[in-house]
Amino acid sequence: MTILTVTAKGQITLKRAVLEHLGVQPGQRLDVRMLPGGKLELAPERAADLLSLKGLLHDPKRKAATLEEIQGAIEAGWAACGVRTSEG
């Protein structure tokens, strides 16, 4: 187990062994998650790669909506909130 000291500014310095275990380099950002029981989970921040998002919402079994269907869904959503979106 590694013991770290909190500075007067509320900062900690991660020891080299911890950085190597996480696979991070100085200056790289960490994702910190607060867990129950006063525990933390540290992991290297993963950069959002736009190419990895390609096709995320694509469903080949589903027909693409037309512009009219999209507009109808938008209007129905606003109408459910009591907002009038079109004349008529």
C-alpha distances in whole Angstrom, upper triangle without the diagonal:
4,7,10,13,16,19,23,24,21,19,16,15,13,12,14,11,10,14,15,13,15,18,19,21,21,24,23,22,20,21,19,19,19,19,20,18,17,14,14,15,15,17,20,23,26,29,32,34,38,39,36,38,41,43,40,43,45,47,49,51,51,54,54,55,58,58,61,58,55,58,59,55,54,57,57,53,55,58,55,54,58,58,61,60,64,67,70
4,7,10,13,16,20,20,18,16,12,11,9,8,11,9,8,12,13,12,13,16,17,18,18,21,20,20,18,19,17,19,19,19,20,19,17,14,14,14,14,16,18,22,24,28,31,33,37,38,35,37,41,42,40,43,45,47,50,51,52,55,54,55,58,58,60,58,55,57,58,55,54,57,56,53,54,57,55,53,57,57,60,60,63,67,69
4,7,10,13,17,18,15,14,10,10,10,9,13,12,11,14,16,15,16,19,19,20,19,21,21,21,19,20,18,19,18,19,20,18,16,14,14,15,15,18,20,23,26,29,32,35,38,40,37,39,42,44,41,44,47,49,52,53,53,56,55,56,59,59,61,59,56,57,59,55,54,57,57,53,54,57,55,53,57,57,60,60,63,67,69
4,7,10,13,14,12,10,7,7,7,8,12,12,10,13,16,15,16,18,17,18,17,19,19,18,16,18,16,18,17,18,20,18,15,14,13,15,14,17,19,21,25,27,30,33,36,38,36,37,41,43,40,43,46,48,51,53,53,55,54,55,57,57,59,57,54,56,57,54,52,55,55,51,52,55,53,51,55,55,58,57,61,64,67
4,6,10,11,9,8,6,8,9,11,14,15,14,16,19,19,19,21,20,20,18,20,21,20,18,20,17,19,19,20,21,19,16,16,15,17,17,20,21,23,27,29,32,35,38,40,38,39,43,45,43,45,48,50,53,55,55,57,56,56,59,58,60,58,55,57,58,55,53,56,56,52,53,56,54,52,55,55,58,58,61,65,67
4,7,8,6,5,5,8,11,13,16,18,16,17,20,20,20,22,20,21,18,19,20,19,17,19,16,18,17,19,20,19,15,15,15,17,16,19,21,22,26,28,31,34,37,39,38,38,42,44,41,44,47,49,52,54,54,56,54,55,57,56,58,56,53,54,56,52,51,53,53,50,50,53,51,49,52,52,55,55,59,62,64
4,5,5,5,6,9,12,14,18,20,18,19,22,23,22,24,22,21,19,19,21,19,19,20,18,21,20,22,24,22,19,19,18,20,19,22,23,24,27,29,32,35,38,41,39,40,43,46,43,45,49,51,54,56,55,58,56,56,58,57,59,58,54,55,57,54,52,54,55,51,51,54,52,50,53,53,56,56,59,62,65
4,5,7,10,12,16,18,21,23,22,22,26,26,25,27,25,24,21,21,23,22,21,23,20,22,21,24,25,24,20,21,20,22,22,25,25,26,30,31,34,37,40,43,41,42,45,48,45,47,50,53,56,58,57,59,57,57,59,58,60,58,55,56,57,54,52,54,55,51,51,54,52,50,52,52,55,55,59,62,65
4,6,9,12,15,18,21,23,21,21,25,25,24,26,23,22,19,19,20,19,19,20,18,20,20,23,24,23,20,20,19,21,20,23,23,23,27,28,31,34,36,39,38,39,42,45,42,44,47,50,53,55,54,56,54,54,56,54,56,55,51,52,54,51,49,51,51,48,48,51,49,47,49,49,52,52,55,59,61
4,7,10,13,16,20,21,19,19,23,23,21,24,21,21,19,18,19,17,16,17,15,17,16,19,20,20,16,16,15,18,17,20,21,21,25,26,29,32,35,38,36,37,40,42,40,42,45,47,51,52,51,54,52,52,54,53,55,53,50,51,52,49,47,50,50,46,46,49,47,45,48,48,51,51,54,58,60
4,7,10,13,16,18,16,16,19,20,18,20,18,18,15,15,16,15,14,15,14,16,16,19,21,20,17,16,14,16,15,17,18,19,22,24,27,30,33,35,34,35,38,41,38,40,44,46,49,51,50,52,51,51,53,52,54,53,49,50,52,49,47,50,50,46,47,50,48,46,49,49,52,51,55,58,61
4,6,9,13,14,12,13,16,17,16,18,16,16,14,14,15,14,13,15,13,16,16,18,21,20,16,15,13,15,13,16,16,18,22,24,27,30,33,35,33,34,38,40,38,40,43,46,49,51,50,52,51,51,54,53,55,53,50,52,53,50,48,51,51,48,48,51,50,48,51,50,54,53,56,60,62
4,6,9,12,10,10,13,15,14,16,13,13,11,12,13,13,13,15,14,18,18,20,23,22,19,17,15,16,13,15,15,17,21,23,26,29,32,34,33,34,38,40,38,40,43,46,49,51,51,53,51,52,54,54,56,54,51,53,54,51,50,53,53,49,50,53,52,50,53,53,55,55,58,62,64
4,7,8,6,7,10,11,10,12,11,11,10,12,12,12,11,14,13,16,17,19,22,21,18,16,14,14,11,13,13,16,19,21,25,27,31,32,31,32,36,38,36,39,41,44,47,49,49,51,50,51,53,53,55,53,50,52,54,50,49,52,52,49,50,53,51,50,53,53,56,54,58,61,64
4,5,5,6,9,10,11,12,12,12,11,14,14,15,14,17,17,19,20,22,24,24,21,18,16,16,14,15,15,18,21,23,27,29,33,34,32,34,38,40,38,41,44,46,49,51,51,53,52,53,56,55,58,56,53,55,57,54,52,56,56,52,53,56,55,53,57,56,59,58,61,65,67
4,5,5,6,9,10,10,10,9,10,13,14,15,15,18,18,21,23,24,27,26,24,21,19,18,15,15,15,18,20,22,26,28,31,33,31,33,36,39,37,40,43,45,48,50,50,53,51,53,55,55,58,56,53,55,57,54,53,56,56,53,54,57,56,54,58,57,60,59,62,65,68
4,6,5,6,9,10,11,11,13,16,15,17,15,18,18,20,22,23,25,25,23,20,18,16,14,14,15,18,20,23,27,28,32,33,31,33,36,39,37,40,42,44,47,49,49,52,51,53,55,55,58,56,53,55,57,54,53,56,56,53,54,57,56,54,58,58,60,59,62,66,68
4,5,5,6,8,9,11,12,14,13,14,12,14,14,17,18,19,22,22,19,16,14,13,10,11,12,15,18,21,24,26,30,31,29,31,34,36,34,37,40,42,44,46,47,49,48,50,52,52,55,53,50,52,54,50,49,53,53,49,51,54,52,51,54,54,57,56,59,63,65
4,5,5,6,5,7,8,11,10,11,10,13,14,17,19,20,24,24,21,18,15,14,10,10,10,13,15,18,21,23,27,28,26,28,32,34,32,35,38,40,43,45,45,48,46,48,50,50,53,51,48,50,52,49,48,51,51,48,49,53,51,50,53,53,55,54,57,61,63
4,5,5,6,8,10,13,12,14,13,16,17,19,22,23,26,26,24,21,18,16,13,12,11,15,16,19,22,24,27,28,26,29,32,34,32,36,38,40,42,45,45,48,47,48,51,51,54,52,49,52,53,50,49,53,53,50,51,55,53,52,55,55,57,56,59,63,65
4,5,8,11,13,16,14,15,13,15,15,17,20,20,23,23,22,18,16,13,11,10,11,14,16,19,22,24,27,28,26,28,31,33,31,34,37,38,41,43,44,46,46,47,50,50,53,51,48,51,52,49,48,52,51,48,50,53,51,50,54,54,56,55,58,62,64
4,6,9,11,13,11,11,9,11,12,15,17,18,21,22,20,17,14,11,8,7,7,11,12,15,19,20,24,25,23,25,28,30,28,31,34,36,38,40,41,43,42,44,47,47,50,47,45,47,49,45,45,48,48,45,46,50,48,47,50,50,53,51,54,58,60
4,7,10,12,10,11,11,13,15,17,20,22,25,26,24,21,17,15,11,9,8,11,12,14,18,19,23,23,21,24,27,29,28,31,33,35,38,40,41,43,42,44,46,47,49,48,45,47,49,46,45,49,49,46,47,51,49,48,52,51,53,52,55,58,61
4,7,9,6,8,8,11,14,17,20,21,25,26,24,20,17,15,11,9,6,9,11,13,17,18,22,23,21,24,27,29,28,31,33,36,38,41,41,43,42,43,46,46,49,47,44,46,48,45,44,48,48,45,46,49,48,47,50,50,52,50,53,57,59
4,6,6,9,10,14,16,19,22,24,28,29,26,23,20,18,14,12,10,11,13,14,18,19,23,24,23,26,29,31,30,33,36,38,41,43,44,46,44,45,48,47,50,49,46,48,50,47,46,49,50,47,48,51,50,49,52,51,53,52,55,58,61
4,6,9,11,14,16,20,22,25,28,29,26,23,20,18,15,14,11,13,15,16,20,21,25,26,26,28,31,34,32,35,38,41,43,46,46,48,46,47,49,48,51,50,47,49,51,48,46,50,51,47,48,52,51,49,52,51,53,52,55,58,61
4,6,9,13,15,19,22,24,28,29,26,23,20,19,15,14,11,11,14,14,17,19,22,25,24,26,29,32,30,33,36,39,42,44,44,46,44,45,46,46,49,47,44,46,48,45,44,47,48,44,45,49,48,46,49,48,50,49,52,55,58
4,7,10,13,16,19,22,26,27,24,22,18,16,12,11,8,8,10,11,14,16,20,22,21,22,26,29,27,30,33,35,38,41,40,42,40,42,44,43,46,45,41,43,45,42,41,44,45,42,43,46,45,44,47,46,48,47,49,53,56
4,7,10,13,16,19,23,24,21,19,15,14,10,9,6,6,9,10,13,16,19,21,20,21,25,27,25,28,31,34,37,39,39,41,39,40,42,41,44,42,39,41,43,40,38,42,42,39,40,43,42,40,44,43,45,44,47,50,53
4,6,10,13,15,19,21,18,15,12,10,6,6,5,5,9,11,14,17,20,22,20,21,25,27,25,28,31,33,36,38,38,40,39,39,42,41,44,42,39,41,43,39,38,41,42,38,39,43,41,40,43,42,45,44,47,51,53
4,7,10,13,16,18,16,14,10,8,6,5,6,5,8,11,13,16,19,21,19,20,24,26,23,25,28,31,34,36,35,38,36,37,39,39,41,39,36,38,40,37,35,39,39,35,36,40,38,36,40,40,42,41,44,48,51
4,7,10,13,15,13,10,7,6,5,7,9,9,12,15,17,20,23,25,23,23,27,29,26,28,31,33,36,38,37,40,38,39,42,41,43,41,38,40,41,38,37,40,39,36,37,40,38,37,40,40,43,42,46,49,52
4,6,10,12,11,9,6,5,7,9,11,11,14,17,18,21,24,26,23,23,27,28,25,27,30,32,35,37,36,39,37,38,41,40,42,40,37,39,40,36,35,38,38,34,35,38,36,35,38,39,42,41,45,48,50
4,7,9,7,6,5,7,9,12,15,15,18,20,22,25,27,30,27,27,30,31,28,30,33,34,38,39,38,41,40,40,43,43,44,42,39,41,41,38,37,39,39,35,36,39,37,35,39,39,42,42,46,49,51
4,6,6,5,6,7,11,13,17,17,19,23,24,27,29,31,28,28,32,32,29,30,34,35,38,39,38,41,40,41,44,44,45,43,40,42,42,39,38,41,39,36,37,40,37,36,40,40,44,44,47,51,52
4,6,6,8,11,14,17,20,21,23,26,27,30,33,34,31,31,35,35,31,33,36,37,40,41,40,43,43,43,46,46,47,44,42,43,44,40,39,42,40,37,38,41,38,37,40,41,45,45,48,52,53
4,6,9,12,15,19,22,23,26,29,30,33,36,37,34,34,38,39,35,36,40,40,44,44,44,47,46,46,50,49,51,48,45,47,47,44,43,45,44,41,42,44,41,40,43,45,48,48,52,55,57
4,7,10,13,17,20,21,24,27,29,32,34,37,34,34,37,38,35,36,40,41,44,45,45,47,47,47,50,49,51,48,45,47,48,44,43,46,44,41,42,44,42,40,44,44,48,48,52,55,57
4,7,10,14,17,18,21,24,26,29,32,34,31,31,35,36,33,34,38,39,42,43,43,46,45,45,48,48,50,47,45,46,47,43,43,45,44,41,42,45,42,41,44,45,48,48,52,55,57
4,7,10,13,15,18,21,23,26,29,30,28,28,32,33,30,32,35,37,40,41,41,44,43,43,46,46,48,45,42,44,45,42,41,44,43,39,41,43,41,40,43,44,47,46,50,54,56
4,7,10,12,14,18,20,23,26,27,25,25,29,30,27,29,32,34,37,38,38,41,40,41,44,44,46,44,41,43,44,40,40,43,42,39,40,43,41,39,43,43,46,46,49,53,55
4,7,9,12,15,18,21,24,25,23,24,28,29,27,29,32,34,37,39,39,41,40,41,44,44,46,44,41,43,44,41,40,43,43,39,41,44,42,41,44,44,47,46,49,53,55
4,6,9,12,15,17,21,22,19,21,24,26,24,27,29,31,34,36,36,39,38,39,42,42,44,42,39,41,43,39,39,42,42,38,40,43,41,40,44,44,46,45,48,52,54
4,6,9,12,15,18,20,18,19,23,25,23,26,29,31,34,36,36,38,37,38,41,41,43,42,38,41,42,39,38,42,42,39,40,43,42,41,44,44,46,45,48,52,54
4,6,9,12,15,17,15,17,20,23,20,23,26,29,32,34,34,36,34,35,38,37,40,38,35,37,39,36,35,38,39,35,37,40,39,38,41,40,43,41,44,48,50
4,6,9,12,14,12,13,17,19,17,20,23,26,28,31,31,33,31,33,35,35,38,36,33,35,37,34,33,37,37,34,36,39,38,37,41,40,42,40,43,47,49
4,6,9,11,10,12,15,18,17,20,22,25,28,30,30,32,30,31,33,33,36,35,31,34,36,33,32,36,36,33,35,38,37,36,40,39,41,39,41,45,47
4,6,9,8,8,12,15,13,16,19,22,24,27,27,28,26,27,30,29,32,31,28,30,32,30,29,32,33,30,32,35,34,34,37,36,37,35,38,42,44
4,5,5,7,10,13,12,16,17,21,23,26,26,27,25,27,29,29,32,31,28,30,33,30,29,33,34,32,33,37,36,36,39,37,39,36,39,42,45
4,5,5,7,11,11,13,15,19,21,24,23,24,22,24,25,25,29,28,25,27,30,27,27,30,31,29,31,34,34,34,37,35,36,33,36,39,41
4,5,5,9,10,13,14,17,19,22,22,23,21,24,25,26,29,28,26,28,31,29,28,32,33,31,33,36,36,36,39,37,38,36,37,41,43
4,6,8,8,12,13,16,18,21,21,23,21,24,26,27,30,28,26,29,31,28,28,32,32,30,32,36,35,35,38,37,38,36,38,42,43
4,6,5,9,10,14,16,19,19,20,18,20,23,23,26,25,22,25,27,25,24,28,29,27,29,32,31,31,35,33,35,32,34,38,40
4,6,8,9,12,14,17,17,18,16,19,21,22,25,23,21,24,26,24,24,28,29,27,29,32,32,32,35,34,35,32,34,37,39
4,6,5,8,10,13,13,15,13,16,19,20,23,21,19,23,24,22,23,27,27,26,28,31,30,31,34,33,34,31,33,36,38
4,6,9,11,14,14,16,14,17,19,21,23,21,19,22,24,21,22,26,26,24,26,29,28,29,32,31,32,30,32,36,37
4,6,10,12,11,12,11,13,16,17,20,18,16,19,20,18,19,22,22,21,23,26,25,26,29,28,29,27,29,32,34
4,6,9,8,10,9,12,15,17,20,17,16,20,21,19,20,24,24,23,25,28,27,29,32,30,31,29,30,33,34
4,5,6,8,9,12,15,18,20,17,17,21,21,19,21,24,23,23,26,28,27,29,32,31,32,30,31,34,35
4,6,8,9,13,16,19,21,18,18,22,23,21,23,26,26,26,29,30,30,32,35,34,34,32,32,35,36
4,7,10,13,16,19,20,18,18,22,22,20,23,26,25,25,28,29,29,31,34,33,33,31,32,35,35
4,6,9,12,15,17,14,14,18,18,16,19,22,21,21,25,26,25,28,30,30,30,28,28,31,31
4,6,9,13,14,12,13,16,16,15,18,20,20,21,24,25,25,27,29,29,28,26,26,29,29
4,7,10,12,10,10,13,14,14,16,18,19,19,22,23,24,26,28,26,26,23,24,27,27
4,7,8,6,6,10,10,10,12,15,15,16,18,20,21,23,24,23,22,20,20,23,23
4,5,5,6,9,10,11,12,14,15,17,19,20,21,23,24,23,22,19,18,21,21
4,5,5,6,9,10,11,12,14,15,17,18,20,22,23,20,19,16,15,18,19
4,5,5,6,9,10,10,12,14,15,16,18,20,21,19,17,14,13,16,16
4,5,5,6,9,10,10,12,14,15,16,19,20,18,17,15,15,17,18
4,5,5,6,9,10,11,13,14,15,17,19,17,16,14,14,17,18
4,5,5,6,9,10,11,12,14,16,16,14,13,10,10,14,15
4,5,5,6,9,10,10,12,14,15,14,12,10,10,13,14
4,5,5,6,9,10,11,13,14,13,13,11,13,16,17
4,5,5,6,9,10,11,13,11,11,9,11,14,16
4,5,5,6,9,10,10,9,8,6,8,11,12
4,5,5,6,9,10,9,9,9,11,14,14
4,5,5,7,9,9,10,10,13,16,17
4,5,5,6,5,7,7,10,14,15
4,5,5,5,6,8,10,12,13
4,5,7,9,11,14,16,17
4,6,9,11,14,17,18
4,7,10,12,14,15
4,6,10,12,14
4,6,8,10
4,7,10
4,6
4
